[in-house]
Amino acid sequence: MCGLCGEIRFDGGRPDLAAVERMTDRLAPRGPDGRGLWSQNAVALGHRRLKIIDLSECGAQPMTDPAGRIAGVFNGCVYNYKELRAELRRLGHRFFSGSDTEVVLKAYQQWGTACVDRFYGMFAFAIVEQATGRVVLARDRLGIKPLYLAHAPGRLRFASSLPALLAGGGVDTSLDPVALHQYLSWHATVAAPHTVLAGVRKLPAATVRVVEPDGSHRDIRYWQPSYTRRPEDAGMDADDWRDAVLDALRTAVRRRMVADVPVGVLLSGGLDSSLIVALLAEEGQRDLATFSVGFESEGGEEGDEFPYSDLVARRFGTDHHQLMVPSDRVSTALDGAIAAMSEPMVSHDVVAFHLLAEQVAKEVKVVQSGQGADEVFAGYHWYPDIAAAPRERAAEAYAETYFDRSHTDLTGMLRPHVLPEHDVSGRFVREHMARPGAETALDATLRLDAEVMLVDDPVKRVDNMTMDWGLEARVPFLDHELVELAAVCPPELKLADGGKGVLKAAGRRVLPAEVVDRPKGYFPVPAVKHMAGPVLGRVREALSAPEARSRGVFREAYVEKLLAAPDEHRARRGANELWQIALLEIWLQTHGIR
């Protein structure tokens, strides 16, 4: 829900209101229902609104509270806002709207930065204390809602998207070598605070940043689940864990129905999205709108999972919408999807989500989606190999299993001016894995995935692609209480049954067996994976452009080798190497970066 931005000055000057207006306008797709600006002293705020809770103008932003002398902008949804509003009323607060934004402002007045501990939801916000000039920035526990930052002498700008910061101007757009190393090593994951641009950073998930008027700041990390077994769970057997997971998921799905508009579901027909539909039906939802997308086959690979999504739709009586996308539509849709990316994302399903969101947004404003279940419940095929490693070898096992390529491989791809001297990606993983609070190699891996990979790959992908059409996606598998429960669940129960064992056991209570026991599916876009003709043409165009040649990121011999055999060269995890390097260049060119 919504897009926010702002500027804070630390040099005694006034904010550049024209720049804030440009940033606000660039966020228009995230919030097509309203636009607002606010400025006082050294701070200016901008906001684009997607009306989901309190559809009246009382919920417009930026929102001010004269009594508390604060102003704020908010993106996301606090699912327990009604309960918090009732509590705050008992504490003496008065409300003029029915919005969750006002609850966030009052909660900050009451509890300060600790207010985030009480929020169940996804959010990013900026709150200004008008008396002190202090600004508080915050992001939800799983980083579902983004917040990008651009520092310059005497000022800080922030926005819900990186392109919005670029619209404001004055951003250092040189490449960040550490981020580039991670992008090519880690399947396009770039860990906070880095982005591929040296002049843009992102606030880490589960972080509150308090920015003082002189530009100094302090960060508060307010949530970090433990991946160790709890003594109080020692008596639980497999059935107990199954029931606990199902109950927690019921709660997560129920929470995400909070809205003053209809809520639909993105239904792939896999276990995760099917579970959401089943539990909503169990809650009494009737004629639930569900949506599926498919693509034409390429290279002998099927591009849809319609038989499964149709089965679930029939079983639970949903109002089902099926979208089949021809291959030539994929190539024409590429540029729109890439323009919506705050950072380069190589996964093929980016285009799928963008095309699906375009159609879904014509029907509803809010959907639930199954992202996150594989990372939370160990559903991917590489987890057993990592789990077999001793705890002390977790980092090595992770890099060997998950990384697309080694540091040595990168020396043959990148030109020296963008290649870090050391293996910065490997070092990041080693340091993360060495932290206490994770009992086994699998625990350490799932913690890394939840805190970093999940945030900066699938979660970011879904937010960017859906919000580009003014569609809010809610992800119940990333309910923080469900994630906490999964974190302490014994690894063997998650690994059972080919992965996600405890979740499959829960699924068997409410779903047809053929949905639970089907082969694992992905969100395939064969035309991209196999470099179908129009896609390959776009790739060649980008890599031969003057900007690409002057940037000189990749060694010419390496690029020529890939172009000579576009569908033959694969990274360790199967990604098309040509697509990986071309996507980076297309993204840079699309966003006007030379």
N, C-alpha and C positions, 0 to 999 in steps of 0.2 A: 504494500500500500504506500504509494507516494514516493516523492523524491525530494531531498533536502540539500541545501548548500549554504555557504556563508563565508564571510571573511572576518578575520580578527586582525586589528592593527596593534603593533607594539611600539611604534615610533612616534606616537603623538598625533599621527595623521588620521584622517577620516577614511572609512572604507571606500573602495572603488565601487560605487553603486552600479555603474554601467557594466562592470565585470560580473557582479552578482546577478544582474538581470540576464546577461548572456548565459551564465551557468543555469539559472532558473529555466530559461527558455529551452536549453538543451535537454533538460529533464522532462520536457512536456510529455513524451510517451509514457513515462512512469506515472504521471498524474494528469490525465486529460480533463479532469472535472473541476479544476480550480487552480488559481495562481495567486501567490501572495508574497509581499516583501515587507521587511521591517528593519529599521536601523536606529541605533542610538549610540552616541559617542563612538567608541572604537570598534563596534561590532555591527555587522549587517547579516541578515538571514533571508534566504529565499526558499520557497516551497511550491511544489506542484502536488495537487491533491487527487487521489483516487478515492471516491466516496464509497465506503464499505460499512463503516459504523458511524451513526448519527449523520444522516444524509443532509441535514439542514446546514445552513451557513454558520450555525453556532460551533460547528466542528472545523471551521476554516483555520488555516495556518498561514504564517506564523501565529502562534497563540500567545497572548499575554495574560498575566494574572496581576492586576493592579495591587491587590492586597498583599501578594507575596513579592511584588516587584521583581518578577522573573518573566522571561520570554523564552519560547522554545519552538523547535521544529522536530517532527517525529516521523519515522518511516517504519511500517510494520503493523503488528497487532499484539496487544497484551490480552491474552485470552481470558484471564481472570480479572478483567478490569471492573466488572460489576461487583464482584466480591470486595475488591480493594476500595471501590467507591463507597460501598456501605460501611466499611471499616473507617475510612477517612471521614465520613459524615459523623460517625459516632465520636470521632476525635475533634469535631468542631469545624470541619471544612465545609464550605458551601460551593455548590456546582451550578454553572450556568449552561452546561451542555450535557449531552449523553455520550460524549466521545471518550475513547481511551486516551487520547492525547491529553485531555485535561486531567485525567487520573494520573498520568505520568508527571505532569507539573506539580500537582498537589502532593504526590508521593515524594517527590524530591524536596518540597518544602518541609514535609513531615520527617523524613528519614535521611535526607542528604544523599550522598553517593550510595549508601546502603540500600536505597530504594530498589536497585536492580535485583537484589536477592529475592524480592517479593514478586517479581514479574515472571509470569509463565507465558512465554511467547517468543516472537522473533522481532527484533527491533534495532534501529539505530536512532540516536537522537542527539540534539545539541540544545543545551539549556544555558541561558545567560542570566547571571545575577546582576541586575541593573545597578545595584548600589556599589558592588565591589568591582565590577568589570570581569569577574571570573567567568570562564566558559567551561562547561562540562560536556564532554563527548563520550558516548558509550555505544557499545555493540553487544548483541545478544550472545548467549553462551556458546552456540554452535556456529556463529558467524553467518547466519542465514541472510541477514540484511547487511549490505556493504557500507563502508565508509572510507573514502579515499582522501588523502591529505597532500597538499602541495605547499611546502615552505619556500619563502623567498625573504630577502632582507627586509625586516620590519613587519612581516605579515605572515599569516597562515590562512590558507583557504581549505575548505572541505566540501565534499559533495558525495552524493550517492553513486556517482559513476565517474570513471576516469575521463571519458569524453567531455563531461560537463566541466571538469577542471581545465581541459584543453580549450574549451570555448571561452573560459575566463581570460586566457592568455598568460604570458609570462612564465611558462612551465619549461624547465630544462628537459628536453626530449631526447637527450643522448641515451644510448642503451646502458643499462646496468649490467655489468659483466656477471655478477653473482646471480642475478635473476635469469639471465640468458643461460647460464650453466645449469640452473635448476630446471628451467623450461625444457631443455634438451635431454637432461638426465632423467627427469621425474615425470614424464608423460604430461608436460605442460604445467605441472604444479609449480607455483612460485610462492614460497612461504612468506607470510607477513613478517616484517613490515615492507618487504621489497615488492616492487612491480618491475616490469621489463624496462620502464623509463626511470632514469636516475632521479628525476625531479618529482616523482610521485611515490608516496608511501600509502600503506593502508593500516588502519587501526586493527590490531589483532582481535580475534574473537574473545569474548568473556573479559573485556577490558573496559575500564572507565578511565578516561584521561582528563585530569583537571588542569586546565590551562590558565595561568595567571596573567594579569595585565602586562607584565614585563616580558612575557614570552616563555618563561620557565614553565615546566609541567611535571606532573608526576602521574604514573600509571598504577592502577589498582587492578590486579588480576583477581576476579571475584568468584571464579568457578573452575574446578579442576577435579573431575571424578577420579576415584581410586580404582585401579585395576588389580586389586588383590582380593582374596576371599575374606569374607566377614565371619567372625565366630558365630554370630546369631543365625547364619544361614547353614550351619554345619548339618542340621538335621533334614534339610530339604532334599527330596529325591527328584528324579527327572519329571515326574508328574507335577510335583509342586512348582518346579521352575516353569514348566509349560503353562500352568494356570496363572502364575504370577506375571509372566510375559503377556499372556492374553488379556489379563485384567488391566495391565499398564497400557497396552495398546488401545483397549476400549476407551480408557480415559483420554488418551492422546487424541484419538479420532473425534471423540465427543467435544473436546475443547476447541478443535479447529472448525467446528460448525458455527461458532459465534460470529454473527454477521447480520446486518440489516438488509442483505441481498442474498439471492440463492447461491449455494456452494455446490460445485460439481466435482468430478473426479477424473483425472487422467488415467485411463484404464488400458494397460498394455496387455493384460491377460496373464501376467506373471503372478507369482505368489504375493508379492508386496502390495501392488495396487488392488489385486483381487481381495486381499484381506480387508483393505479399507472399505471397499464396496460392501463386503459381507457384514462388517461390523456396523456400518451405517444402516444397512437394511435391518439388522438386529435392533438398532435404536429406534426403528419405526419410520425411517426415511422412505418415502414413496416417490416413484417417478424421478429418481435421482438422475441427473444428467451426467452421462459418462462419455468419454471421448477417446478414440484410438486413431493412430496414424500408421500408414504403411507406404512402402516404396516399391517401385518395379525392381525385379531381380536383375542383377548384374554379376558377371563372372560366375554363374551357377549358384549364387547365394540368394536365398529368399530374403525379401525385404519387408515382410509383414508377419504379424502374429495374430491375425484376425480370427482364426478358428477358436483360439483360447479366449480372446476378449468377447467374442460373440457368445461363447458358452456361459461366461460369467454374467454378461448382460441379460441373457435369457433366464438364468437361474434366479437372479434377484430382481428381475422386472425393471431394469433401468431404462431411461430414455436415452438410447445409445446412438452416438454419432460416429460414423466411420469415414475417415479421410484417406484416399489413395492418391499419392503424389507421383506423377510421371517423372522419369529421369530428367527430361529437359527442364522441368520446373526446378529441380535441385540446383542446377548450375545457375539459373537466373536468380535463385533465392540466396545464393552464397553471399553476395555482397551485402544484402540486408542483414543477414545473420552476423556477419563480421563487423558491420557498423554498430551492431547492438552490443558487441563484446567490450567490456571494460578492460579485459586483458586477453591476449591470444589464447584460444582453447582449441586443441587439436581433435578432440573427440568428435566422431562423425555425427553423433546425435544432437550436436548443437543445431545443425540445420533442421533436423526433425522437430526439435522443440520449438524453434522459431516459426516454422510452418504450421505446426499444430496450434501454437498459441495464437497465431493470427486468426485461425478459424474459431477456436474456443472463445476468444474474446468477443466474438459476435453474439455469443449465447449467454455467457456468464462473466462475472467479474472476479470470481474466486474459485479455485480448484484445490483439492487435496491431491498430493502426488506421493509416490512410493520411494522417492530417493532416500538413500542413507541406510537402508536395511542391510545391504551387503557389507558395508563398512562397519556397522554396529554389531551385526550378528555373524560375521566371518563367513560370508557367502561366496567369495571368489575362490577360483581354483588354486590360486597360489598360496593361500593361507596354510594348508597342511604342510607344505614344504618348510615354511618359516617356523611353524609350530614344532617341527621335529628338531629344530636347532636348540642347543643349550642356551640358556638365558644370556650368557656372556658373549655369544655369537649372534645375537639378535640383529645387530646393525649390519653385519656382513651378509647374513641370510636375507635380510630385507633388500639390500642393494642388489645382490645376485639374482633375486627372484623378481623384483618389481621395477628396478631402474631400466630405462630403455637402452642405456649405453653407459660405458665407463668414462672416466676422465681421459684415459688414453685414447679412446675412440674420438673424443671431442677434439683432440689435438690434430686429427686428420680431417676434421670438418671445418673448424673455425680458424679465422685468421688471428694472428697473435694479439692484435690490439683489443680484441674482445674476449680473449681466453684468460681466465684467472690462472695464476701460477700453480695453485694447489686445487685439490679436489674439494671445492667448497660444498658441493651437494652431499658428498659422502660424510664430510665433517659435520654438517648439520644433523644428519641422521644419527651419527655416532653419539653426538652430544645429547640428542633427544632421548635415545634409547638408554643412555647411561643414567638418566634421572631415576631416583627411587620412586616407588609407588606403582610398579608394574611387576607382577610376580613371575611371569613366564615370557618367553620370546613372543608368543602370540599376544599376550596382554600388552607388551610394549609396542607391538606393531599396531594393534587396534587403537591404542592411545594415540600413536602418531597419526594414524589415518583419521581419527575423529577430530583431532586438534588442528591438523594441517591439510592433508590430502583431500579430505571430504569437503572442508571449507573452501579450498581454492581449486577445486575441480568440479565435481557434480553439483554442489550447492550453488556455487557462483554461476554455473552454466544455466541452471533452471531459473534463477533470479533474473539474470540478464535477458534471457530469451523470452520469458513470460512478461516481464515488466515492460519490455519494448512495445508491447501491445496493450498496456494497461490492464494486465491480468495478474492477479496475486496468486502465487502458488504456496500452499501450506504443506509442510512435511511432517506428518505425525511420527515417523520413525526417528525424528530428531527432537522429539519431546525430551527435555533434559532429564526428567525422572525416568523415562524409559531407557535412555542412554546410561544413566547411573546403574539401573538394574542390570542391563546387559553387560556392563563393565565388570560387575562382580560375579556374574554367572560363570560356572566352571567352564574352562575352554573346551573340554571334551563334549559338552552338550551343544556348544555352538558349532563345533566341527562335525558332529554326527550327521549321518544321512547325506553325505556329500556336501556339507556346509549348510549353515543356518538351521541346524537340526532342531533346536528348541523352538524356532519360529515355525518350521514345518509342522512340528508336533501341535503347535497352537492352531495352525491352519487347518489341520485335519478335523478339528472340532467344528469348523464353520464352513469349509469349502469342499467342493467335489474332489475326489482323490486325483482325477486326471489333471487338475490344476496344480495341486501340491506336488505330485510326482512327475510332472513333465520335465523334459530337459531344460536346463537353464537357458533363458533367452536374453538377448541384448536388444538395443535399439538400433538396428542396422540401417545404414544408409549406403548401400552398395556402390552407388555412382561415385561417391567420394572415396570409399575404401579402395576401389579398383581403378581409380583415375579414368572414369568414363570420359569420352571425347570432349564434351563442352567443359568439364571440370579441368581436364588436362590443359585445354586451351587457356583457361584463366590462370592456371599455374605458370605456364610458360610466359604469358604476358607479364605477370608480376615479377618473375625472376630475371627477365631481360630488361625491365624498366630502368631508366636512367637513375632513379632513386636507389634501386637495389645495387646497381653497379658502383655508384659513388659511396654507398654505405659500406660495401665490401665486407659483409659479415662472414660469408662462407667462402671457402676456397673454391676457385673456379673449376678445378679438376673434379672435385667432389660433386658439384652441381651438374656438371656435364655428364658424369657417370649416372646420376639419378635420372636425368632427362632422357638418356639413351635407353633406359629400361624402366619406365615409370611405375610398373606394377610388380617389380621384382625385389626391390630393396626394402627390407622390413627391419624395424627395430626389434630388440629382444622380445618385447611383448606383442609383436605382430603389427604395430602401427606402420603405415606407409611412410617411409622416410621422406619422400619427396613432398608429401602433404605437410609433414611437420615443419620443414624449413620454409615452404612456400606460404603456409598460413601465417607465419610470423611476418613475412614481407608484405603479404596482402593486408594484414591488419595495420601495419605501420603506414602503408600508402593510403589505405582507406581513411585513416584518421589524420591525414595531411602531414605526416612526420617524414621529414627529408633527411 
